[in-house]
């Protein structure tokens, strides 16, 4: 693994089903993020995590949950998918604020279609 | 609460013309501001950050705390600048918020 990786790349999901999007980074970054990207709405923050063991809500957290059991992994779960959750999902990680290099690195995205 | 606003969804310019992408923010503390770019079929990547005050690919951005703005400028647009551009604000506590994005189309 080099950088940050998401899985799956794309998925078609029946409404009402449970789905977990995976995100793994090997840069030992403290902060991790989940965004959804929708046409005309840009990138909206779903959930984020400052460090392993802590999570926080973003702008659009409803219908999603996250966990941060360790530094490397930050899975996003849709407990019961609905069509409005059709989107492209991006995971990102960044070193903590206060350091010189705090840019966020992004995964390649997961295209999710809920039917 | 922190907020980032990019008022233009689409900017269409001719090659060689200047381009300016507007970004306004609201945040009560001292923000870190960034511009990210997403080229077709590529991941989002950092273009520049306000702390470094550098010019990347001919782009510059100046933080204006009085106007709470961080506009991105390039004097002579190139076709390869066609992409989606996002302004972002990182607050204390690591929360990273993006604007709605501006699509730039540079015509030959």
Boltz contact constraints between the chains, C-beta under 6 A:
constraints:
  - contact:
      token1: [A, 31]
      token2: [B, 94]
      max_distance: 6.0
  - contact:
      token1: [A, 33]
      token2: [B, 96]
      max_distance: 6.0
  - contact:
      token1: [A, 42]
      token2: [B, 98]
      max_distance: 6.0
  - contact:
      token1: [A, 42]
      token2: [B, 99]
      max_distance: 6.0
  - contact:
      token1: [A, 42]
      token2: [B, 100]
      max_distance: 6.0
  - contact:
      token1: [A, 42]
      token2: [B, 101]
      max_distance: 6.0
  - contact:
      token1: [A, 43]
      token2: [B, 98]
      max_distance: 6.0
  - contact:
      token1: [A, 45]
      token2: [B, 97]
      max_distance: 6.0
  - contact:
      token1: [A, 50]
      token2: [B, 94]
      max_distance: 6.0
  - contact:
      token1: [A, 97]
      token2: [B, 94]
      max_distance: 6.0
  - contact:
      token1: [A, 103]
      token2: [B, 46]
      max_distance: 6.0
  - contact:
      token1: [A, 104]
      token2: [B, 96]
      max_distance: 6.0
  - contact:
      token1: [A, 106]
      token2: [B, 43]
      max_distance: 6.0
  - contact:
      token1: [A, 106]
      token2: [B, 44]
      max_distance: 6.0
  - contact:
      token1: [A, 108]
      token2: [B, 43]
      max_distance: 6.0
